């Protein structure tokens, strides 16, 4: 069994669609650190969640990155939404020639043990390791993992798109201004959105790795 530490039951339902192992929810509101990348926020959240539950956990963090703004708002997406609102984000983005963007999500897994080296990045809480997911690929050797406590495995999902004028009545957050394949997320129903969501893509990568690990352990 895996515990999804989140206050959002919708995330848990989505996780159950991808994982073959039971998933339970614990609504522990762990403190979210301020950091320049989603992976760091998710990794530290996973450590806090593991310390709270004492068993295997996943947490996730996600955000909208706008290319013309060098990836902003990214991990600050919720704060920007609450303070500026999505309409003002659109007003800023519409002045740019390039309005390409992406929804990015990171699922972080921690079970209190070290991981064998694999292509997926591991955040080992070492000084200098609070980098982006791609940059952290060098921190996945057994020797590096063994040096630290509570290694966290990270799985990223990305949906590329474009920032547009608000359209649609469904969804939440930035959904009305994020267009994918001709429609905004707010113009899709829940099933359509979940089928291509950044969180779903990250969960799929995690589920593939987790099932492979369980099979290797003979479970």
C-alpha positions as a Markdown table, in Angstrom:
| # | Residue | x | y | z |
|---|---|---|---|---|
| 1 | Unk | 0.0 | 0.0 | 0.0 |
| 2 | Unk | 1.1 | 3.6 | -0.8 |
| 3 | Unk | -0.2 | 6.7 | 1.0 |
| 4 | Unk | -0.9 | 9.7 | -1.1 |
| 5 | Unk | -0.4 | 12.7 | 1.2 |
| 6 | Unk | -2.7 | 15.4 | -0.1 |
| 7 | Unk | -5.8 | 17.3 | 0.9 |
| 8 | Unk | -7.3 | 16.8 | -2.6 |
| 9 | Unk | -9.3 | 13.5 | -3.0 |
| 10 | Unk | -9.4 | 14.0 | -6.7 |
| 11 | Unk | -5.7 | 13.4 | -6.9 |
| 12 | Unk | -6.1 | 10.2 | -5.0 |
| 13 | Unk | -8.8 | 9.0 | -7.4 |
| 14 | Unk | -6.5 | 9.8 | -10.3 |
| 15 | Unk | -3.6 | 7.9 | -8.7 |
| 16 | Unk | -5.8 | 4.8 | -8.2 |
| 17 | Unk | -6.4 | 4.7 | -12.0 |
| 18 | Unk | -2.6 | 4.2 | -12.6 |
| 19 | Unk | -1.4 | 2.2 | -9.7 |
| 20 | Unk | -2.0 | -1.5 | -9.2 |
| 21 | Unk | -1.3 | -1.3 | -5.5 |
| 22 | Unk | -3.9 | 0.1 | -3.0 |
| 23 | Unk | -3.6 | 3.9 | -2.5 |
| 24 | Unk | -5.0 | 5.6 | 0.6 |
| 25 | Unk | -5.2 | 9.3 | 1.4 |
| 26 | Unk | -3.8 | 11.1 | 4.3 |
| 27 | Unk | -4.8 | 14.8 | 4.5 |
| 28 | Unk | -1.6 | 16.0 | 6.2 |
| 29 | Unk | -0.9 | 19.6 | 5.2 |
| 30 | Unk | 2.9 | 19.5 | 5.2 |
| 31 | Unk | 4.8 | 22.8 | 4.9 |
| 32 | Unk | 5.7 | 23.7 | 1.3 |
| 33 | Unk | 9.1 | 25.2 | 1.0 |
| 34 | Unk | 9.7 | 28.1 | -1.4 |
| 35 | Unk | 12.1 | 26.9 | -4.1 |
| 36 | Unk | 12.9 | 27.7 | -7.8 |
| 37 | Unk | 11.9 | 24.3 | -9.1 |
| 38 | Unk | 9.0 | 21.9 | -8.6 |
| 39 | Unk | 11.2 | 18.9 | -7.9 |
| 40 | Unk | 12.7 | 20.5 | -4.8 |
| 41 | Unk | 9.3 | 21.3 | -3.4 |
| 42 | Unk | 8.0 | 17.8 | -4.1 |
| 43 | Unk | 11.1 | 16.1 | -2.7 |
| 44 | Unk | 11.0 | 18.0 | 0.6 |
| 45 | Unk | 7.3 | 17.5 | 0.9 |
| 46 | Unk | 7.8 | 13.7 | 0.4 |
| 47 | Unk | 10.3 | 13.6 | 3.3 |
| 48 | Unk | 8.0 | 15.5 | 5.6 |
| 49 | Unk | 5.1 | 13.2 | 4.6 |
| 50 | Unk | 7.2 | 10.1 | 5.2 |
| 51 | Unk | 8.2 | 11.3 | 8.6 |
| 52 | Unk | 4.6 | 12.0 | 9.4 |
| 53 | Unk | 3.2 | 8.6 | 8.2 |
| 54 | Unk | 6.2 | 6.3 | 8.7 |
| 55 | Unk | 5.4 | 4.4 | 5.5 |
| 56 | Unk | 5.8 | 4.6 | 1.7 |
| 57 | Unk | 4.3 | 7.9 | 0.5 |
| 58 | Unk | 3.9 | 9.9 | -2.6 |
| 59 | Unk | 3.3 | 13.7 | -2.9 |
| 60 | Unk | 3.0 | 15.8 | -5.9 |
| 61 | Unk | 3.7 | 19.4 | -7.0 |
| 62 | Unk | 2.7 | 21.1 | -10.2 |
| 63 | Unk | 2.7 | 24.4 | -11.9 |
| 64 | Unk | 2.4 | 26.3 | -15.2 |
| 65 | Unk | 5.6 | 27.3 | -16.8 |
| 66 | Unk | 5.6 | 30.1 | -19.5 |
| 67 | Unk | 8.6 | 30.1 | -21.8 |
| 68 | Unk | 8.7 | 33.8 | -22.4 |
| 69 | Unk | 8.9 | 34.3 | -18.6 |
| 70 | Unk | 11.8 | 31.8 | -18.2 |
| 71 | Unk | 9.5 | 29.2 | -16.7 |
| 72 | Unk | 7.6 | 31.5 | -14.3 |
| 73 | Unk | 5.3 | 31.1 | -12.4 |
| 74 | Unk | 6.3 | 27.4 | -12.0 |
| 75 | Unk | 6.5 | 26.5 | -8.3 |
| 76 | Unk | 4.9 | 29.9 | -7.5 |
| 77 | Unk | 1.8 | 29.1 | -9.6 |
| 78 | Unk | -0.7 | 29.0 | -6.7 |
| 79 | Unk | 0.6 | 32.2 | -5.2 |
| 80 | Unk | 0.5 | 34.0 | -8.6 |
| 81 | Unk | -3.0 | 32.7 | -9.2 |
| 82 | Unk | -4.2 | 33.9 | -5.8 |
| 83 | Unk | -2.5 | 37.3 | -6.0 |
| 84 | Unk | -2.8 | 38.3 | -9.7 |
| 85 | Unk | -5.4 | 36.0 | -11.1 |
| 86 | Unk | -5.3 | 34.1 | -14.4 |
| 87 | Unk | -6.7 | 37.0 | -16.4 |
| 88 | Unk | -3.7 | 39.2 | -15.5 |
| 89 | Unk | -1.4 | 36.4 | -16.3 |
| 90 | Unk | -3.0 | 36.2 | -19.7 |
| 91 | Unk | -2.7 | 40.0 | -20.1 |
| 92 | Unk | 1.0 | 39.8 | -19.5 |
| 93 | Unk | 1.5 | 36.8 | -21.8 |
| 94 | Unk | -0.5 | 38.2 | -24.7 |
| 95 | Unk | 2.2 | 40.9 | -25.1 |
| 96 | Unk | 4.8 | 38.3 | -25.9 |
| 97 | Unk | 5.4 | 36.9 | -29.4 |
| 98 | Unk | 6.0 | 33.5 | -28.0 |
| 99 | Unk | 3.2 | 32.3 | -25.7 |
| 100 | Unk | 4.3 | 28.7 | -25.5 |
| 101 | Unk | 3.9 | 27.1 | -22.1 |
| 102 | Unk | 3.7 | 23.8 | -20.3 |
| 103 | Unk | 1.9 | 22.3 | -17.3 |
| 104 | Unk | 4.5 | 20.4 | -15.3 |
| 105 | Unk | 4.0 | 17.9 | -12.5 |
| 106 | Unk | 6.4 | 16.0 | -10.3 |
| 107 | Unk | 5.4 | 12.9 | -8.2 |
| 108 | Unk | 7.9 | 12.3 | -5.4 |
| 109 | Unk | 8.1 | 8.9 | -3.7 |
| 110 | Unk | 9.8 | 8.1 | -0.4 |
| 111 | Unk | 9.8 | 4.9 | 1.6 |
| 112 | Unk | 12.7 | 5.5 | 3.9 |
| 113 | Unk | 15.2 | 3.3 | 2.0 |
| 114 | Unk | 17.9 | 3.9 | -0.6 |
| 115 | Unk | 17.2 | 3.3 | -4.2 |
| 116 | Unk | 19.4 | 1.4 | -6.7 |
| 117 | Unk | 20.7 | 3.6 | -9.5 |
| 118 | Unk | 18.3 | 4.0 | -12.4 |
| 119 | Unk | 17.7 | 6.7 | -15.1 |
| 120 | Unk | 15.1 | 8.4 | -13.0 |
| 121 | Unk | 16.4 | 11.2 | -10.8 |
| 122 | Unk | 16.9 | 10.9 | -7.1 |
| 123 | Unk | 16.9 | 13.8 | -4.7 |
| 124 | Unk | 19.2 | 12.8 | -1.9 |
| 125 | Unk | 19.1 | 16.1 | 0.2 |
| 126 | Unk | 22.8 | 16.6 | -0.3 |
| 127 | Unk | 24.2 | 20.2 | -0.5 |
| 128 | Unk | 24.1 | 21.3 | -4.1 |
| 129 | Unk | 21.4 | 18.8 | -5.1 |
| 130 | Unk | 18.5 | 21.2 | -5.0 |
| 131 | Unk | 18.5 | 21.5 | -8.8 |
| 132 | Unk | 16.1 | 20.9 | -11.6 |
| 133 | Unk | 15.0 | 17.3 | -12.5 |
| 134 | Unk | 17.2 | 17.1 | -15.6 |
| 135 | Unk | 20.2 | 18.5 | -13.7 |
| 136 | Unk | 19.8 | 16.0 | -10.9 |
| 137 | Unk | 20.4 | 12.9 | -13.0 |
| 138 | Unk | 24.0 | 12.7 | -11.8 |
| 139 | Unk | 22.8 | 12.1 | -8.2 |
| 140 | Unk | 21.6 | 8.6 | -8.8 |
| 141 | Unk | 24.5 | 6.3 | -8.0 |
| 142 | Unk | 24.3 | 3.9 | -5.1 |
| 143 | Unk | 27.3 | 5.6 | -3.4 |
| 144 | Unk | 25.7 | 9.0 | -3.5 |
| 145 | Unk | 22.3 | 7.7 | -2.3 |
| 146 | Unk | 23.9 | 5.8 | 0.6 |
| 147 | Unk | 25.6 | 9.0 | 1.9 |
| 148 | Unk | 22.3 | 10.6 | 2.8 |
| 149 | Unk | 19.0 | 10.1 | 4.6 |
| 150 | Unk | 15.6 | 9.7 | 3.0 |
| 151 | Unk | 16.3 | 9.6 | -0.7 |
| 152 | Unk | 13.3 | 10.6 | -2.8 |
| 153 | Unk | 12.7 | 9.3 | -6.3 |
| 154 | Unk | 11.2 | 11.9 | -8.7 |
| 155 | Unk | 8.9 | 11.4 | -11.7 |
| 156 | Unk | 8.0 | 14.3 | -14.0 |
| 157 | Unk | 5.1 | 14.7 | -16.4 |
| 158 | Unk | 4.9 | 17.5 | -18.9 |
| 159 | Unk | 2.0 | 18.7 | -21.2 |
| 160 | Unk | 3.1 | 21.3 | -23.7 |
| 161 | Unk | 0.7 | 24.0 | -24.8 |
| 162 | Unk | 0.0 | 27.7 | -25.3 |
| 163 | Unk | -1.3 | 30.5 | -23.1 |
| 164 | Unk | -4.5 | 31.9 | -24.6 |
| 165 | Unk | -7.4 | 34.2 | -23.6 |
| 166 | Unk | -9.7 | 32.5 | -21.0 |
| 167 | Unk | -12.1 | 29.9 | -22.5 |
| 168 | Unk | -14.2 | 27.2 | -21.0 |
| 169 | Unk | -16.3 | 26.5 | -17.9 |
| 170 | Unk | -14.7 | 23.4 | -16.5 |
| 171 | Unk | -11.5 | 22.7 | -14.5 |
| 172 | Unk | -9.8 | 25.0 | -12.1 |
| 173 | Unk | -6.7 | 27.2 | -11.7 |
| 174 | Unk | -5.0 | 28.0 | -15.0 |
| 175 | Unk | -7.1 | 25.6 | -17.0 |
| 176 | Unk | -9.1 | 28.4 | -18.9 |
| 177 | Unk | -5.9 | 30.0 | -20.3 |
| 178 | Unk | -4.0 | 26.8 | -21.1 |
| 179 | Unk | -4.6 | 25.4 | -24.6 |
| 180 | Unk | -3.7 | 21.9 | -25.7 |
| 181 | Unk | -4.4 | 20.6 | -29.2 |
| 182 | Unk | -6.9 | 23.4 | -30.0 |
| 183 | Unk | -8.8 | 23.4 | -26.7 |
| 184 | Unk | -8.2 | 24.8 | -23.3 |
| 185 | Unk | -8.2 | 22.4 | -20.3 |
| 186 | Unk | -11.3 | 24.2 | -19.1 |
| 187 | Unk | -13.1 | 23.1 | -22.4 |
| 188 | Unk | -12.4 | 19.4 | -21.6 |
| 189 | Unk | -14.3 | 17.2 | -19.2 |
| 190 | Unk | -12.5 | 15.5 | -16.3 |
| 191 | Unk | -11.9 | 12.2 | -18.2 |
| 192 | Unk | -10.4 | 14.0 | -21.2 |
| 193 | Unk | -8.2 | 16.2 | -19.1 |
| 194 | Unk | -7.0 | 13.3 | -16.9 |
| 195 | Unk | -6.1 | 11.3 | -19.9 |
| 196 | Unk | -3.4 | 13.8 | -21.0 |
| 197 | Unk | -2.7 | 15.6 | -17.7 |
| 198 | Unk | 0.8 | 16.3 | -16.4 |
| 199 | Unk | 0.0 | 14.6 | -13.1 |
| 200 | Unk | -1.3 | 11.5 | -15.0 |
| 201 | Unk | 1.9 | 11.3 | -17.1 |
| 202 | Unk | 4.0 | 11.6 | -13.9 |
| 203 | Unk | 1.9 | 8.9 | -12.2 |
| 204 | Unk | 2.2 | 6.6 | -15.2 |
| 205 | Unk | 6.0 | 6.9 | -15.0 |
| 206 | Unk | 5.9 | 6.2 | -11.3 |
| 207 | Unk | 3.5 | 3.2 | -11.7 |
| 208 | Unk | 5.8 | 1.7 | -14.3 |
| 209 | Unk | 8.8 | 2.0 | -12.1 |
| 210 | Unk | 7.0 | 0.9 | -8.9 |
| 211 | Unk | 5.5 | -2.3 | -10.6 |
| 212 | Unk | 9.0 | -3.1 | -11.9 |
| 213 | Unk | 10.5 | -2.8 | -8.5 |
| 214 | Unk | 7.8 | -4.9 | -6.9 |
| 215 | Unk | 8.3 | -7.6 | -9.5 |
| 216 | Unk | 12.0 | -7.6 | -9.0 |
| 217 | Unk | 11.4 | -8.1 | -5.2 |
| 218 | Unk | 9.1 | -11.0 | -6.0 |
| 219 | Unk | 5.9 | -9.3 | -4.8 |
